[in-house]
Amino acid sequence: MSVHRGYQPRTAWSIAVLITCLALINFLDKIVLGMVAVPLMAELKLDPSTFGLLAGSFFWLFSLSSIALSFLANRYPTRWILLGLAVSWSVLQIPLTYAASAFTILLCRLILGVAEGPSAAISAHALFKWFPDERRSLPMALVNQGGVVGLVLAGLLIPQVSKHWGWRMNFVLLAGLGAAWCLLWLRFGREGSIADRPGPAGTYHAQPGSGDISGEPQPRVAYRHILGTPSVLAIFLLGFSAYWSVALILTWLPTYLEKGLGFDAITSGRLFAVILLLTAPYTFALSWLSERMLARGAPSRKARVGVLNWAFLFGGTLLCSLALLDMQAAVKVVVLGVATCLPSICFGFAPAILGGLVPTSQRSAVMGVYVAVATSAGAIAPALVGRLVQAHGSLNARGYELGFAIGGALLIIAAVLSARYLHPDRARQSLRAATAEVA
């Protein structure tokens, strides 16, 4: 297998580690409200429906900002965009330490969602500037595990911080952590060089071995062709379905463990951490397997899409079983642990598949649209489950489990449609045909 001549492993992996740390902070920011839900709801006298609305507000403008700023990353260095985003995250934590009403929390989380919306797409774009296509699965898996580590730390530390110093102290610590990352990024962050070389008259030459639409000079592909391609639409649906389950983990899983299943706050936090720890070996193993298959000449349809589809089918079935079968609390925790780790592989594979279909000069924008579609589930799922929980009672597990089952059904539907429509090689040929029409 040829190696891209611009590939610098040592620097590339150092950037991957820094972006992984950024993902860790990003997910700490996302989960903190869910982890302090019980004391926050008690102090501010919020019902489950109102809390679900507050949790979902983070994603109201998340998608729009993801698209808008991701287009900027097509033109401007990702190094400075990521720095600006991280600075804003730190600043926006401070008002939450003084929040005395639901409106203050809603406003701060809404703005924080705007600031965090583009992070995933721009981080992937920045990472892909350092790794050629055939080497992207493992670094993407590492970045995604940064989010998992953030959630694990949240499960272990946030209940302890809340117990000893109050739930508001968590936001102070997050502000400091974000500021520390900014200093490290200023010192070590760099812009990658694995990208398309500009060609004449708006065309581009793909770098040898980059994995992007390669070969002879081609014009930029019209966005209507990219976004209307069945394979791209299937990737968007996979992301939406996977993020539905993530949104519920971020907002309702801690409360489900504590109120729905009856564990105390500290035990719930530890169980939450254990559930998330299960994703790490699974994700790295499948990412390594995928890269090995690609290196041996297997098509992306087999090495990535096939793995995704089976993971979604199995995970979706397990989530549905929570609402359909009578289980002991301990068994439910095990089922959740397995079910939630399975679709998480999507967040490494889907961007890698998508990144291999579009020109580098348009990749950030398309990634932004993908993230916008995927994370729109975060604006719907928490509010819907909040209504289900309120209808059945917060101490009744039924409302939470119906929400998980809806997510499971979405995973199964996405897997079936992906099996039918997601063909990366066909999509690449279709986009080449579109460029030929433009030329």
C-alpha positions in Angstrom: 0.0 0.0 0.0 1.4 3.4 -1.0 1.8 6.1 1.6 1.0 9.7 0.9 4.2 11.6 0.5 2.9 14.4 2.7 2.1 12.1 5.6 4.1 12.9 8.8 3.1 10.3 11.3 4.6 11.9 14.4 3.1 15.3 13.9 -0.1 13.9 12.6 -0.7 11.8 15.7 0.2 14.7 18.0 -2.5 16.7 16.3 -4.9 13.8 16.7 -4.2 13.7 20.4 -4.9 17.4 20.8 -8.1 17.1 18.8 -9.0 14.1 21.0 -8.6 16.3 24.1 -10.9 18.9 22.4 -13.5 16.2 21.9 -13.2 15.2 25.6 -13.9 18.8 26.6 -16.7 19.0 24.1 -18.5 16.0 25.5 -17.9 17.2 29.1 -19.7 20.4 28.1 -22.6 18.4 26.6 -23.1 15.9 29.5 -22.7 18.2 32.5 -26.3 19.4 32.4 -27.5 15.8 32.4 -25.2 14.8 35.2 -26.4 17.6 37.5 -30.0 17.1 36.4 -31.3 15.8 39.8 -29.9 18.5 42.1 -30.5 21.2 39.5 -34.2 20.2 39.0 -34.6 20.1 42.8 -33.0 23.5 43.4 -34.8 25.4 40.5 -38.0 23.4 40.9 -38.1 22.1 37.3 -40.4 19.3 36.1 -39.0 16.7 33.6 -40.7 18.3 30.6 -39.1 21.6 31.3 -35.7 20.0 31.9 -36.0 18.1 28.6 -36.7 21.4 26.9 -33.5 22.9 28.5 -31.4 19.9 27.5 -32.7 20.1 24.0 -32.0 23.8 23.7 -28.3 23.1 23.3 -29.1 21.7 19.9 -31.6 24.3 18.6 -29.0 26.3 16.7 -26.3 23.6 16.9 -27.1 22.4 13.3 -27.2 25.9 11.8 -23.9 27.0 13.3 -22.4 23.7 12.2 -23.2 24.4 8.5 -22.3 28.1 8.6 -18.9 27.8 10.2 -18.0 24.7 8.4 -18.2 26.6 5.1 -15.7 29.1 6.6 -13.3 26.2 7.2 -13.2 25.7 3.4 -11.4 29.1 3.2 -9.7 29.8 6.5 -7.2 27.8 8.6 -8.9 25.3 10.9 -6.2 26.0 13.5 -7.6 29.4 14.3 -11.3 28.4 14.0 -10.9 25.6 16.5 -9.1 28.0 18.9 -11.9 30.6 18.7 -14.5 27.9 19.4 -12.6 26.5 22.4 -12.2 30.0 23.9 -15.9 30.7 23.6 -16.8 27.4 25.3 -14.7 28.4 28.3 -16.2 31.8 28.6 -19.8 30.5 28.3 -19.4 28.2 31.3 -19.1 31.1 33.7 -22.7 32.5 33.6 -24.0 29.0 34.4 -22.3 29.1 37.8 -24.7 31.9 38.8 -27.8 30.7 37.0 -30.9 31.2 39.2 -33.6 30.5 36.6 -34.5 28.2 33.8 -34.2 31.1 31.3 -30.6 31.7 32.2 -29.7 28.1 31.7 -31.7 28.0 28.4 -29.9 31.1 27.0 -26.4 29.9 28.0 -26.9 26.4 26.6 -28.4 27.8 23.4 -25.4 30.0 22.8 -23.0 27.2 23.9 -24.7 25.0 21.3 -23.9 27.6 18.6 -20.3 27.6 19.7 -19.9 23.9 19.8 -22.0 23.0 16.7 -19.1 23.2 14.1 -16.6 21.4 16.3 -17.0 17.9 15.1 -17.0 18.7 11.4 -14.1 21.2 11.6 -12.1 18.8 13.8 -12.6 16.0 11.2 -11.6 18.3 8.4 -8.5 19.4 10.3 -7.6 15.8 11.1 -8.0 14.7 7.5 -5.4 17.3 6.5 -2.9 15.1 8.3 -4.0 11.6 7.4 -4.6 10.1 3.9 -7.9 8.3 3.4 -6.7 4.8 4.0 -5.3 5.8 7.4 -8.2 7.8 8.8 -10.2 5.2 10.6 -7.9 4.8 13.7 -7.3 8.5 14.3 -11.1 9.1 13.9 -11.7 6.3 16.4 -9.2 8.0 18.8 -11.0 11.3 18.5 -14.3 9.7 19.1 -12.9 7.9 22.2 -11.9 11.4 23.5 -15.7 12.0 23.7 -16.1 8.7 25.5 -13.4 9.5 28.0 -15.0 12.8 28.6 -18.3 11.0 29.4 -16.5 8.5 31.6 -14.8 11.2 33.6 -18.1 13.0 33.9 -19.7 9.9 35.4 -16.9 9.5 37.9 -16.1 13.1 38.8 -19.2 15.2 38.4 -21.3 13.5 41.1 -18.3 13.8 43.5 -17.8 17.5 42.7 -21.6 18.1 43.1 -21.6 16.2 46.4 -18.7 18.1 48.0 -18.8 21.6 46.3 -22.3 21.8 44.7 -23.4 21.3 41.1 -22.4 24.8 40.0 -18.6 24.1 40.6 -18.6 21.7 37.7 -19.0 24.7 35.3 -16.1 26.5 36.9 -13.9 23.5 36.3 -15.0 23.2 32.7 -14.1 26.8 32.1 -10.5 26.2 33.4 -10.1 23.0 31.4 -11.1 24.7 28.2 -8.6 27.5 28.9 -5.8 25.0 29.4 -6.5 23.4 26.1 -6.4 26.7 24.3 -2.9 27.3 25.6 -1.7 23.9 24.4 -3.3 24.4 21.0 -1.6 27.8 20.6 1.8 26.1 21.3 1.4 22.9 19.4 -1.5 23.2 17.0 -0.6 23.3 13.3 -2.4 23.2 9.9 -2.1 20.0 7.8 -0.9 19.8 4.2 -2.7 16.7 2.8 -5.2 18.4 0.6 -6.1 18.9 -3.0 -3.7 21.0 -5.1 -5.6 23.8 -6.9 -5.8 23.4 -10.6 -6.7 25.9 -13.4 -10.2 27.3 -13.9 -11.6 26.1 -10.6 -10.5 22.5 -11.0 -8.4 20.5 -8.6 -5.9 17.7 -8.7 -6.2 15.2 -5.8 -3.0 14.5 -4.1 -1.7 11.0 -4.8 -3.0 8.5 -2.3 -5.3 10.9 -0.6 -8.3 8.8 -1.2 -10.3 11.8 -2.3 -11.8 11.9 -5.8 -8.6 11.4 -7.5 -6.8 11.3 -10.9 -7.1 14.0 -13.5 -8.1 17.6 -12.8 -11.8 17.9 -12.0 -14.1 20.9 -11.3 -15.8 21.3 -7.9 -18.9 19.3 -7.5 -22.2 21.2 -7.2 -23.5 20.8 -3.7 -26.9 19.8 -5.0 -25.3 16.7 -6.6 -23.3 15.9 -3.4 -26.3 16.3 -1.0 -28.7 14.5 -3.4 -26.6 11.4 -3.8 -28.3 8.4 -2.2 -25.2 7.3 -0.4 -24.7 10.7 1.1 -28.3 10.8 2.3 -27.8 7.3 3.8 -24.8 8.5 5.7 -26.8 11.5 7.1 -29.5 9.1 8.3 -27.0 6.9 10.0 -25.6 9.9 11.8 -29.0 11.1 12.9 -30.0 7.7 14.2 -26.7 7.2 16.1 -27.0 10.7 17.6 -30.5 10.1 18.8 -29.1 7.5 21.2 -26.1 9.7 22.1 -28.5 12.6 23.0 -30.4 10.4 25.4 -27.2 9.2 27.0 -26.1 12.8 27.4 -29.4 14.0 29.0 -31.4 11.2 30.4 -29.2 8.1 31.1 -27.9 9.4 34.5 -31.4 10.3 35.6 -32.7 6.9 34.4 -30.1 5.1 36.4 -30.9 7.1 39.5 -34.6 7.6 39.4 -35.8 5.0 36.9 -33.7 2.1 38.2 -33.2 3.2 41.8 -29.4 3.5 42.1 -28.0 6.3 44.3 -26.2 9.3 42.7 -22.6 8.0 43.2 -23.5 4.4 42.0 -25.3 5.9 39.0 -22.3 7.9 38.0 -20.0 4.8 38.2 -22.5 2.7 36.2 -22.6 5.5 33.7 -18.8 5.4 33.4 -18.7 1.6 33.1 -21.3 1.7 30.3 -19.3 4.2 28.3 -16.0 2.4 28.9 -17.4 -0.6 26.9 -17.2 1.5 23.7 -13.4 1.9 23.7 -12.3 -1.7 23.0 -15.1 -2.3 20.6 -14.5 0.9 18.6 -10.7 0.5 18.3 -11.0 -3.2 17.4 -13.5 -2.5 14.6 -11.5 0.5 13.4 -8.3 -1.6 13.3 -10.1 -4.4 11.5 -11.6 -1.9 8.9 -8.1 -0.4 8.2 -6.7 -3.9 7.7 -9.5 -4.8 5.3 -9.0 -1.6 3.3 -5.2 -2.2 3.2 -5.8 -5.7 1.7 -8.0 -4.2 -1.0 -11.5 -4.7 0.4 -14.0 -2.1 -0.8 -15.4 0.5 1.6 -18.8 -1.0 1.2 -17.5 -4.2 2.9 -14.9 -2.8 5.3 -17.0 0.1 6.6 -20.6 0.0 5.6 -21.1 -3.7 6.3 -19.7 -3.3 9.9 -21.9 -0.2 10.5 -25.0 -1.9 9.4 -24.6 -5.0 11.6 -23.7 -2.8 14.6 -26.9 -0.8 14.1 -29.1 -3.8 13.7 -27.8 -5.5 16.9 -27.7 -2.3 18.9 -31.2 -1.3 17.8 -32.6 -4.7 18.7 -31.2 -4.5 22.2 -32.5 -1.0 22.8 -36.0 -2.1 21.7 -35.8 -5.0 24.1 -35.7 -2.6 27.0 -39.3 -1.6 26.4 -40.5 -5.0 25.2 -39.0 -7.5 27.8 -39.2 -7.6 31.6 -35.7 -7.5 33.0 -34.0 -6.9 36.3 -32.3 -3.6 36.8 -28.8 -5.1 36.6 -29.7 -6.8 33.3 -31.0 -3.5 31.9 -27.6 -1.9 32.7 -25.8 -4.6 30.8 -28.1 -4.4 27.8 -27.7 -0.6 27.8 -23.9 -1.0 28.0 -23.8 -3.2 24.9 -26.5 -1.4 23.0 -25.0 2.1 23.4 -21.5 1.1 22.3 -22.6 -0.5 19.1 -23.8 2.6 17.1 -21.0 4.7 18.4 -18.7 3.3 15.6 -20.7 5.5 13.2 -18.9 8.6 14.4 -15.6 7.3 13.2 -16.8 5.4 10.0 -19.3 7.8 8.6 -17.0 10.9 8.4 -14.3 8.6 6.9 -16.7 7.4 4.2 -18.0 10.9 3.5 -14.5 12.4 3.4 -13.5 9.9 0.7 -16.4 11.0 -1.6 -16.0 14.8 -1.9 -13.2 17.2 -2.9 -11.1 18.4 -0.1 -12.0 22.0 -0.9 -15.7 21.2 -0.2 -15.2 18.6 2.5 -15.6 20.9 5.6 -18.9 22.2 4.3 -20.3 18.7 3.6 -19.1 17.5 7.0 -20.9 20.5 8.5 -24.1 19.5 6.8 -23.7 15.9 8.0 -23.1 17.1 11.6 -26.1 19.4 11.3 -28.4 16.6 10.2 -27.0 14.1 12.8 -27.1 16.5 15.8 -30.6 17.7 15.0 -31.6 14.5 16.8 -30.3 16.2 19.9 -32.9 18.9 19.7 -35.7 16.3 19.4 -34.8 13.3 21.5 -34.4 15.0 25.0 -37.6 16.9 24.7 -39.6 13.9 23.5 -38.3 11.7 26.3 -39.0 14.5 28.8 -42.6 14.3 27.8 -42.6 10.5 28.0 -41.0 10.6 31.5 -43.5 13.2 32.7 -46.4 11.1 31.4 -45.3 8.0 33.2 -43.7 9.6 36.2 -39.9 10.3 36.8 -39.7 7.3 39.2 -41.1 4.9 36.6 -38.6 3.4 34.2 -41.2 3.0 31.4 -40.9 6.6 30.0 -37.2 6.4 29.7 -37.3 3.0 28.1 -39.8 4.0 25.5 -37.4 6.8 24.5 -34.5 4.3 24.2 -36.8 2.0 22.1 -37.6 4.8 19.7 -33.9 5.2 19.2 -33.5 1.5 18.6 -36.1 1.5 15.9 -34.3 4.4 14.2 -31.1 2.4 14.2 -32.8 -0.6 12.6 -34.4 1.6 9.9 -31.1 3.3 9.2 -29.3 0.0 8.8 -31.8 -1.4 6.4 -31.8 1.8 4.2 -28.0 1.9 4.4 -27.8 -1.7 3.2 -29.9 -0.7 0.2 -28.5 2.7 -0.7 -25.0 3.3 0.7 -22.5 2.3 -2.0 -19.3 4.5 -1.7 -17.8 3.4 -5.0 -21.0 4.0 -6.9 -21.4 7.4 -5.2 -17.8 8.3 -6.2 -18.5 7.5 -9.8 -21.8 9.4 -9.7 -19.9 12.5 -8.4 -17.3 12.1 -11.1 -20.1 12.0 -13.7 -21.5 15.2 -12.2 -18.1 16.9 -12.6 -17.9 15.8 -16.2 -21.2 17.5 -16.9 -19.9 20.7 -15.4 -16.6 20.4 -17.4 
